[in-house]
Amino acid sequence: MSVQAYILVQTDVGKSDEVAQAINAIEGVINAVHVTGPYDVIVRAEANSIDELAKVVLTKVQSVKGISRTLTCPIVNP
């Protein structure tokens, strides 16, 4: 059974579209969309375990240039 999470992303001003495009290219990301509101991009990610998901979030998503902050919300009942 896989683990999924939403990742709420705040970006630097004017960077949300390119950040969403870069995140969409990351393995394990189901989709990343540019939104309005307190967060600029919402990501849905999936992995085989919470540890693997953390690796996707920490090493890949957070390394995208233009991200200022993230908040990861694991999905309870996918």
Secondary structure, DSSP 4 states (H G I P E B T S, - for coil): --EEEEEEEEE-TT-HHHHHHHHHTSTTEEEEEE--SS-SEEEEEEESSHHHHHHIIIIIITTSTTEEEEEEEE-S--
